[in-house]
Amino acid sequence: MHYNQISSKSRAWLPRLLSRSDTFTPHEVRLRLGDERADDQRTAAVHDAAAQTGLWSGRLPDRVAFELGRSANRLPTVVFWYRQGLSLDEIGRRLSGFGGAWDAEQALDVAAALIAEALNRGARADLAA
């Protein structure tokens, strides 16, 4: 192969192609859930997947649901509240009378992992359709 034949113009799109093949991590999903930039494709994909709760919320393993307790059934709501800008303390209080930031953090981490899994298994193609 002759790499020196690639012009500088064609290199501009190379990072975008590489980022499309990258998988989403739960950490990235969590960061992008709080990001309001609509011009970033990966952020838009995360927001779209999060909004389509049927893609990810039903894939919660029983063991994890047991550990989350009542919060397990409210993961889409937790994501919605987080996207609306509520603090983790407020989300935790809404989840339970004795809840706090830790409860919200756990629920949000689980939701982010489920959303990342949905995106990585090809749900992006479903979102584009």
C-alpha positions in Angstrom: 0.0 0.0 0.0 1.1 3.5 -0.7 0.2 5.6 2.3 1.9 8.7 0.8 -0.9 8.9 -1.8 -3.5 10.0 0.7 -4.1 13.7 0.4 -4.6 16.0 3.3 -8.2 16.5 2.4 -9.0 12.8 2.7 -7.3 12.6 6.2 -9.9 15.1 7.5 -12.6 12.4 7.6 -10.4 9.6 8.9 -11.0 10.4 12.6 -14.8 10.3 12.0 -14.6 6.9 10.4 -12.4 5.6 13.2 -14.8 6.9 15.9 -17.8 5.2 14.2 -16.1 1.8 14.7 -15.3 2.4 18.3 -17.6 0.9 20.8 -19.4 2.9 23.4 -18.3 2.5 27.0 -20.7 3.0 30.0 -18.5 5.9 31.1 -18.8 7.6 27.7 -22.5 7.1 27.6 -22.8 8.6 31.1 -20.8 11.7 30.0 -22.8 12.1 26.8 -26.1 11.8 28.6 -25.2 15.0 30.4 -23.9 16.7 27.2 -26.2 19.1 25.4 -24.2 19.4 22.2 -26.5 18.4 19.4 -23.8 18.6 16.7 -21.9 15.6 17.8 -23.0 12.3 16.2 -22.0 10.1 19.1 -23.8 12.3 21.6 -26.8 12.3 19.4 -26.7 8.5 19.2 -26.6 8.2 22.9 -29.5 10.6 23.4 -31.5 8.7 20.7 -30.8 5.3 22.3 -31.6 6.7 25.8 -34.9 8.0 24.6 -35.9 4.6 23.1 -36.1 2.8 26.4 -37.3 -0.4 24.8 -33.9 -0.9 23.3 -32.2 -1.1 26.7 -34.4 -1.1 29.8 -35.7 -4.6 29.3 -32.2 -6.1 29.2 -31.6 -5.6 32.9 -30.3 -8.8 34.4 -32.3 -10.2 37.3 -29.4 -10.1 39.7 -28.7 -6.4 39.0 -32.4 -5.6 39.3 -32.4 -7.3 42.7 -29.4 -5.2 43.8 -31.0 -2.0 42.6 -34.3 -2.7 44.3 -37.2 -0.5 43.5 -34.9 1.7 41.4 -34.6 -1.1 38.8 -38.1 -0.3 37.5 -37.3 3.4 37.2 -34.2 3.5 35.2 -35.8 5.3 32.2 -37.1 7.9 34.7 -33.6 8.3 36.2 -32.1 8.9 32.8 -34.9 11.4 32.0 -34.3 13.3 35.3 -30.5 13.3 34.7 -31.0 14.6 31.1 -33.2 17.4 32.6 -30.3 18.5 34.8 -31.5 17.2 38.2 -28.7 16.7 40.7 -27.9 13.2 41.8 -29.1 14.1 45.3 -32.5 15.1 44.0 -32.8 12.0 41.8 -31.9 9.9 44.8 -34.6 11.6 46.9 -37.1 11.1 44.2 -36.3 7.4 44.0 -36.8 6.8 47.7 -37.6 8.8 50.8 -34.2 7.8 52.2 -32.4 7.9 48.9 -29.4 10.0 48.1 -26.8 10.6 45.5 -25.4 7.1 45.9 -28.7 5.5 44.9 -29.0 7.8 41.8 -25.3 7.1 40.9 -25.9 3.3 41.0 -29.1 3.5 38.9 -27.5 5.9 36.4 -24.4 3.6 36.1 -26.6 0.6 35.3 -28.6 2.6 32.8 -25.5 3.9 31.1 -24.1 0.3 30.8 -27.4 -0.9 29.3 -27.5 2.0 26.8 -23.9 1.3 25.8 -24.7 -2.4 25.3 -27.6 -1.5 23.1 -25.5 0.9 21.0 -22.7 -1.7 20.7 -24.9 -4.6 19.7 -26.1 -2.6 16.7 -29.0 -0.6 17.9 -27.4 2.3 16.1 -28.7 0.8 12.9 -32.1 0.6 14.4 -31.9 4.3 15.5 -30.9 5.4 12.0 -33.8 3.6 10.4 
